[in-house]
Amino acid sequence: ISAVIPDFLFLGSAAVAADKDKLQKFKITHVLNTAWQIPNVYPDDFTYRKLHLADKLHQPILDVFDEAYEFIDSAAQGHGRV
């Protein structure tokens, strides 16, 4: 897990997203799931937003950019961590 914005926005793999202990260690409250094939593993413990993107070179992401921004901004307004 890497901090993109310290104490707020973190970047992690599917393995990190499935590691409840690690998410809790970093005090993650919100998970932005960008992979269509990866389930939201702990829906009772974290707030999720799932974006249906494929891991491919020409995946258009502009279509979901506003949705991702709004989710991250909402987490920030609520003093959460993504």
N, CA, C and O atoms as a GROMACS GRO file, in nm:
protein
  328
    1ILE      N    1   0.086  -0.117   0.000
    1ILE     CA    2   0.000   0.000   0.000
    1ILE      C    3   0.090   0.124   0.000
    1ILE      O    4   0.189   0.131   0.073
    2SER      N    5   0.054   0.219  -0.083
    2SER     CA    6   0.133   0.342  -0.096
    2SER      C    7   0.043   0.462  -0.069
    2SER      O    8  -0.071   0.467  -0.116
    3ALA      N    9   0.094   0.558   0.004
    3ALA     CA   10   0.020   0.680   0.029
    3ALA      C   11   0.039   0.774  -0.089
    3ALA      O   12   0.151   0.812  -0.122
    4VAL      N   13  -0.071   0.811  -0.152
    4VAL     CA   14  -0.067   0.908  -0.261
    4VAL      C   15  -0.079   1.048  -0.201
    4VAL      O   16  -0.005   1.140  -0.238
    5ILE      N   17  -0.172   1.062  -0.109
    5ILE     CA   18  -0.183   1.183  -0.027
    5ILE      C   19  -0.175   1.133   0.118
    5ILE      O   20  -0.267   1.066   0.164
    6PRO      N   21  -0.068   1.163   0.188
    6PRO     CA   22  -0.049   1.108   0.322
    6PRO      C   23  -0.172   1.124   0.412
    6PRO      O   24  -0.235   1.230   0.416
    7ASP      N   25  -0.203   1.019   0.483
    7ASP     CA   26  -0.314   1.014   0.578
    7ASP      C   27  -0.451   1.034   0.516
    7ASP      O   28  -0.547   1.064   0.588
    8PHE      N   29  -0.463   1.015   0.383
    8PHE     CA   30  -0.595   1.027   0.321
    8PHE      C   31  -0.616   0.931   0.204
    8PHE      O   32  -0.709   0.851   0.207
    9LEU      N   33  -0.531   0.938   0.102
    9LEU     CA   34  -0.554   0.861  -0.020
    9LEU      C   35  -0.441   0.762  -0.040
    9LEU      O   36  -0.324   0.800  -0.047
   10PHE      N   37  -0.478   0.635  -0.049
   10PHE     CA   38  -0.381   0.527  -0.060
   10PHE      C   39  -0.407   0.447  -0.187
   10PHE      O   40  -0.521   0.436  -0.232
   11LEU      N   41  -0.303   0.392  -0.243
   11LEU     CA   42  -0.311   0.309  -0.362
   11LEU      C   43  -0.267   0.169  -0.325
   11LEU      O   44  -0.162   0.149  -0.266
   12GLY      N   45  -0.350   0.071  -0.362
   12GLY     CA   46  -0.316  -0.067  -0.329
   12GLY      C   47  -0.367  -0.163  -0.434
   12GLY      O   48  -0.446  -0.126  -0.522
   13SER      N   49  -0.323  -0.284  -0.424
   13SER     CA   50  -0.360  -0.390  -0.518
   13SER      C   51  -0.486  -0.461  -0.471
   13SER      O   52  -0.542  -0.429  -0.366
   14ALA      N   53  -0.530  -0.558  -0.551
   14ALA     CA   54  -0.644  -0.642  -0.511
   14ALA      C   55  -0.612  -0.717  -0.383
   14ALA      O   56  -0.700  -0.737  -0.299
   15ALA      N   57  -0.487  -0.758  -0.368
   15ALA     CA   58  -0.447  -0.830  -0.246
   15ALA      C   59  -0.461  -0.740  -0.123
   15ALA      O   60  -0.505  -0.786  -0.018
   16VAL      N   61  -0.426  -0.614  -0.136
   16VAL     CA   62  -0.441  -0.520  -0.025
   16VAL      C   63  -0.589  -0.498   0.005
   16VAL      O   64  -0.629  -0.495   0.121
   17ALA      N   65  -0.671  -0.484  -0.099
   17ALA     CA   66  -0.815  -0.462  -0.080
   17ALA      C   67  -0.882  -0.581  -0.012
   17ALA      O   68  -0.988  -0.565   0.048
   18ALA      N   69  -0.821  -0.698  -0.020
   18ALA     CA   70  -0.876  -0.818   0.044
   18ALA      C   71  -0.814  -0.845   0.181
   18ALA      O   72  -0.847  -0.945   0.245
   19ASP      N   73  -0.726  -0.757   0.226
   19ASP     CA   74  -0.657  -0.775   0.354
   19ASP      C   75  -0.719  -0.680   0.457
   19ASP      O   76  -0.676  -0.566   0.472
   20LYS      N   77  -0.819  -0.729   0.526
   20LYS     CA   78  -0.892  -0.645   0.622
   20LYS      C   79  -0.801  -0.587   0.729
   20LYS      O   80  -0.816  -0.470   0.767
   21ASP      N   81  -0.708  -0.666   0.778
   21ASP     CA   82  -0.616  -0.616   0.882
   21ASP      C   83  -0.534  -0.498   0.831
   21ASP      O   84  -0.515  -0.400   0.903
   22LYS      N   85  -0.487  -0.507   0.708
   22LYS     CA   86  -0.406  -0.398   0.652
   22LYS      C   87  -0.492  -0.273   0.632
   22LYS      O   88  -0.449  -0.162   0.662
   23LEU      N   89  -0.613  -0.290   0.581
   23LEU     CA   90  -0.702  -0.176   0.562
   23LEU      C   91  -0.729  -0.108   0.697
   23LEU      O   92  -0.728   0.015   0.706
   24GLN      N   93  -0.754  -0.187   0.798
   24GLN     CA   94  -0.778  -0.130   0.931
   24GLN      C   95  -0.653  -0.066   0.989
   24GLN      O   96  -0.661   0.036   1.057
   25LYS      N   97  -0.537  -0.125   0.964
   25LYS     CA   98  -0.411  -0.068   1.012
   25LYS      C   99  -0.391   0.074   0.958
   25LYS      O  100  -0.344   0.162   1.030
   26PHE      N  101  -0.427   0.095   0.830
   26PHE     CA  102  -0.412   0.227   0.769
   26PHE      C  103  -0.536   0.314   0.788
   26PHE      O  104  -0.544   0.424   0.733
   27LYS      N  105  -0.632   0.264   0.866
   27LYS     CA  106  -0.755   0.336   0.900
   27LYS      C  107  -0.836   0.374   0.775
   27LYS      O  108  -0.896   0.481   0.768
   28ILE      N  109  -0.837   0.283   0.678
   28ILE     CA  110  -0.914   0.304   0.556
   28ILE      C  111  -1.062   0.294   0.590
   28ILE      O  112  -1.104   0.203   0.661
   29THR      N  113  -1.142   0.387   0.540
   29THR     CA  114  -1.286   0.386   0.560
   29THR      C  115  -1.362   0.363   0.430
   29THR      O  116  -1.474   0.313   0.430
   30HIS      N  117  -1.299   0.401   0.318
   30HIS     CA  118  -1.363   0.395   0.186
   30HIS      C  119  -1.270   0.322   0.089
   30HIS      O  120  -1.148   0.341   0.092
   31VAL      N  121  -1.329   0.239   0.004
   31VAL     CA  122  -1.252   0.166  -0.097
   31VAL      C  123  -1.310   0.196  -0.234
   31VAL      O  124  -1.427   0.168  -0.260
   32LEU      N  125  -1.228   0.252  -0.321
   32LEU     CA  126  -1.267   0.276  -0.459
   32LEU      C  127  -1.216   0.157  -0.541
   32LEU      O  128  -1.097   0.148  -0.571
   33ASN      N  129  -1.306   0.069  -0.576
   33ASN     CA  130  -1.273  -0.054  -0.647
   33ASN      C  131  -1.285  -0.026  -0.797
   33ASN      O  132  -1.394  -0.004  -0.848
   34THR      N  133  -1.173  -0.028  -0.866
   34THR     CA  134  -1.172   0.006  -1.008
   34THR      C  135  -1.166  -0.115  -1.100
   34THR      O  136  -1.154  -0.100  -1.222
   35ALA      N  137  -1.175  -0.233  -1.045
   35ALA     CA  138  -1.162  -0.355  -1.126
   35ALA      C  139  -1.295  -0.431  -1.127
   35ALA      O  140  -1.344  -0.473  -1.022
   36TRP      N  141  -1.352  -0.448  -1.243
   36TRP     CA  142  -1.483  -0.513  -1.254
   36TRP      C  143  -1.482  -0.656  -1.202
   36TRP      O  144  -1.584  -0.704  -1.153
   37GLN      N  145  -1.368  -0.725  -1.210
   37GLN     CA  146  -1.362  -0.865  -1.172
   37GLN      C  147  -1.331  -0.888  -1.024
   37GLN      O  148  -1.334  -1.002  -0.978
   38ILE      N  149  -1.303  -0.783  -0.949
   38ILE     CA  150  -1.268  -0.795  -0.807
   38ILE      C  151  -1.391  -0.758  -0.723
   38ILE      O  152  -1.445  -0.648  -0.739
   39PRO      N  153  -1.434  -0.847  -0.635
   39PRO     CA  154  -1.553  -0.816  -0.552
   39PRO      C  155  -1.521  -0.717  -0.441
   39PRO      O  156  -1.406  -0.700  -0.401
   40ASN      N  157  -1.625  -0.653  -0.392
   40ASN     CA  158  -1.614  -0.570  -0.272
   40ASN      C  159  -1.618  -0.667  -0.154
   40ASN      O  160  -1.725  -0.717  -0.119
   41VAL      N  161  -1.504  -0.693  -0.096
   41VAL     CA  162  -1.488  -0.805  -0.004
   41VAL      C  163  -1.555  -0.783   0.132
   41VAL      O  164  -1.610  -0.878   0.189
   42TYR      N  165  -1.552  -0.663   0.185
   42TYR     CA  166  -1.603  -0.636   0.320
   42TYR      C  167  -1.708  -0.524   0.320
   42TYR      O  168  -1.686  -0.419   0.379
   43PRO      N  169  -1.821  -0.546   0.254
   43PRO     CA  170  -1.920  -0.438   0.242
   43PRO      C  171  -1.980  -0.391   0.375
   43PRO      O  172  -2.033  -0.280   0.383
   44ASP      N  173  -1.971  -0.472   0.478
   44ASP     CA  174  -2.023  -0.431   0.608
   44ASP      C  175  -1.923  -0.349   0.689
   44ASP      O  176  -1.959  -0.290   0.790
   45ASP      N  177  -1.797  -0.346   0.643
   45ASP     CA  178  -1.692  -0.280   0.719
   45ASP      C  179  -1.637  -0.153   0.655
   45ASP      O  180  -1.578  -0.069   0.723
   46PHE      N  181  -1.656  -0.139   0.524
   46PHE     CA  182  -1.602  -0.024   0.450
   46PHE      C  183  -1.706   0.028   0.354
   46PHE      O  184  -1.795  -0.046   0.311
   47THR      N  185  -1.697   0.154   0.319
   47THR     CA  186  -1.782   0.213   0.217
   47THR      C  187  -1.714   0.192   0.082
   47THR      O  188  -1.599   0.230   0.063
   48TYR      N  189  -1.787   0.131  -0.011
   48TYR     CA  190  -1.730   0.098  -0.142
   48TYR      C  191  -1.795   0.178  -0.253
   48TYR      O  192  -1.912   0.216  -0.246
   49ARG      N  193  -1.717   0.202  -0.355
   49ARG     CA  194  -1.767   0.246  -0.486
   49ARG      C  195  -1.697   0.158  -0.588
   49ARG      O  196  -1.574   0.153  -0.592
   50LYS      N  197  -1.775   0.091  -0.668
   50LYS     CA  198  -1.718   0.000  -0.769
   50LYS      C  199  -1.732   0.064  -0.906
   50LYS      O  200  -1.841   0.099  -0.950
   51LEU      N  201  -1.619   0.077  -0.972
   51LEU     CA  202  -1.616   0.127  -1.110
   51LEU      C  203  -1.584   0.007  -1.199
   51LEU      O  204  -1.486  -0.064  -1.175
   52HIS      N  205  -1.664  -0.013  -1.299
   52HIS     CA  206  -1.648  -0.132  -1.383
   52HIS      C  207  -1.548  -0.104  -1.495
   52HIS      O  208  -1.584  -0.072  -1.608
   53LEU      N  209  -1.420  -0.116  -1.460
   53LEU     CA  210  -1.311  -0.095  -1.554
   53LEU      C  211  -1.235  -0.225  -1.575
   53LEU      O  212  -1.223  -0.307  -1.483
   54ALA      N  213  -1.185  -0.243  -1.695
   54ALA     CA  214  -1.101  -0.359  -1.725
   54ALA      C  215  -0.955  -0.316  -1.721
   54ALA      O  216  -0.922  -0.201  -1.750
   55ASP      N  217  -0.869  -0.408  -1.687
   55ASP     CA  218  -0.725  -0.381  -1.682
   55ASP      C  219  -0.667  -0.402  -1.822
   55ASP      O  220  -0.608  -0.505  -1.853
   56LYS      N  221  -0.687  -0.300  -1.905
   56LYS     CA  222  -0.637  -0.307  -2.042
   56LYS      C  223  -0.588  -0.170  -2.086
   56LYS      O  224  -0.630  -0.068  -2.032
   57LEU      N  225  -0.501  -0.170  -2.182
   57LEU     CA  226  -0.432  -0.048  -2.225
   57LEU      C  227  -0.528   0.063  -2.269
   57LEU      O  228  -0.505   0.179  -2.236
   58HIS      N  229  -0.630   0.030  -2.340
   58HIS     CA  230  -0.718   0.132  -2.398
   58HIS      C  231  -0.852   0.142  -2.326
   58HIS      O  232  -0.954   0.171  -2.389
   59GLN      N  233  -0.853   0.119  -2.196
   59GLN     CA  234  -0.975   0.132  -2.117
   59GLN      C  235  -1.005   0.281  -2.097
   59GLN      O  236  -0.924   0.352  -2.037
   60PRO      N  237  -1.120   0.329  -2.147
   60PRO     CA  238  -1.153   0.470  -2.126
   60PRO      C  239  -1.192   0.495  -1.981
   60PRO      O  240  -1.284   0.432  -1.928
   61ILE      N  241  -1.122   0.586  -1.917
   61ILE     CA  242  -1.152   0.614  -1.776
   61ILE      C  243  -1.223   0.748  -1.756
   61ILE      O  244  -1.273   0.776  -1.647
   62LEU      N  245  -1.228   0.830  -1.858
   62LEU     CA  246  -1.293   0.960  -1.844
   62LEU      C  247  -1.440   0.945  -1.809
   62LEU      O  248  -1.497   1.032  -1.743
   63ASP      N  249  -1.503   0.837  -1.852
   63ASP     CA  250  -1.645   0.815  -1.825
   63ASP      C  251  -1.674   0.798  -1.676
   63ASP      O  252  -1.786   0.825  -1.632
   64VAL      N  253  -1.577   0.754  -1.600
   64VAL     CA  254  -1.598   0.730  -1.457
   64VAL      C  255  -1.520   0.827  -1.368
   64VAL      O  256  -1.524   0.817  -1.246
   65PHE      N  257  -1.449   0.920  -1.429
   65PHE     CA  258  -1.365   1.012  -1.353
   65PHE      C  259  -1.447   1.094  -1.254
   65PHE      O  260  -1.409   1.107  -1.137
   66ASP      N  261  -1.559   1.150  -1.299
   66ASP     CA  262  -1.642   1.232  -1.209
   66ASP      C  263  -1.696   1.150  -1.092
   66ASP      O  264  -1.698   1.198  -0.978
   67GLU      N  265  -1.739   1.028  -1.119
   67GLU     CA  266  -1.789   0.940  -1.014
   67GLU      C  267  -1.680   0.910  -0.911
   67GLU      O  268  -1.705   0.911  -0.790
   68ALA      N  269  -1.560   0.884  -0.958
   68ALA     CA  270  -1.447   0.856  -0.869
   68ALA      C  271  -1.415   0.980  -0.785
   68ALA      O  272  -1.394   0.971  -0.664
   69TYR      N  273  -1.411   1.096  -0.851
   69TYR     CA  274  -1.381   1.221  -0.780
   69TYR      C  275  -1.485   1.247  -0.671
   69TYR      O  276  -1.449   1.282  -0.558
   70GLU      N  277  -1.613   1.230  -0.704
   70GLU     CA  278  -1.719   1.256  -0.606
   70GLU      C  279  -1.709   1.161  -0.487
   70GLU      O  280  -1.734   1.202  -0.373
   71PHE      N  281  -1.673   1.036  -0.511
   71PHE     CA  282  -1.657   0.940  -0.402
   71PHE      C  283  -1.541   0.980  -0.312
   71PHE      O  284  -1.554   0.978  -0.189
   72ILE      N  285  -1.428   1.016  -0.371
   72ILE     CA  286  -1.311   1.058  -0.294
   72ILE      C  287  -1.340   1.186  -0.217
   72ILE      O  288  -1.303   1.200  -0.101
   73ASP      N  289  -1.406   1.280  -0.283
   73ASP     CA  290  -1.441   1.406  -0.217
   73ASP      C  291  -1.537   1.383  -0.101
   73ASP      O  292  -1.523   1.446   0.004
   74SER      N  293  -1.633   1.295  -0.119
   74SER     CA  294  -1.727   1.262  -0.012
   74SER      C  295  -1.654   1.203   0.108
   74SER      O  296  -1.685   1.236   0.223
   75ALA      N  297  -1.558   1.116   0.082
   75ALA     CA  298  -1.477   1.059   0.191
   75ALA      C  299  -1.401   1.170   0.263
   75ALA      O  300  -1.393   1.170   0.386
   76ALA      N  301  -1.345   1.262   0.187
   76ALA     CA  302  -1.269   1.373   0.247
   76ALA      C  303  -1.360   1.460   0.335
   76ALA      O  304  -1.322   1.499   0.445
   77GLN      N  305  -1.480   1.489   0.286
   77GLN     CA  306  -1.574   1.573   0.362
   77GLN      C  307  -1.614   1.506   0.493
   77GLN      O  308  -1.642   1.575   0.592
   78GLY      N  309  -1.616   1.373   0.494
   78GLY     CA  310  -1.652   1.298   0.614
   78GLY      C  311  -1.532   1.257   0.698
   78GLY      O  312  -1.545   1.176   0.790
   79HIS      N  313  -1.414   1.312   0.665
   79HIS     CA  314  -1.289   1.281   0.737
   79HIS      C  315  -1.253   1.132   0.728
   79HIS      O  316  -1.199   1.074   0.822
   80GLY      N  317  -1.284   1.072   0.612
   80GLY     CA  318  -1.251   0.933   0.590
   80GLY      C  319  -1.115   0.917   0.523
   80GLY      O  320  -1.043   1.014   0.500
   81ARG      N  321  -1.083   0.793   0.493
   81ARG     CA  322  -0.959   0.761   0.423
   81ARG      C  323  -0.992   0.664   0.312
   81ARG      O  324  -1.066   0.568   0.332
   82VAL      N  325  -0.936   0.690   0.196
   82VAL     CA  326  -0.964   0.608   0.077
   82VAL      C  327  -0.840   0.526   0.045
   82VAL      O  328  -0.840   0.450  -0.051
   0.00000   0.00000   0.00000
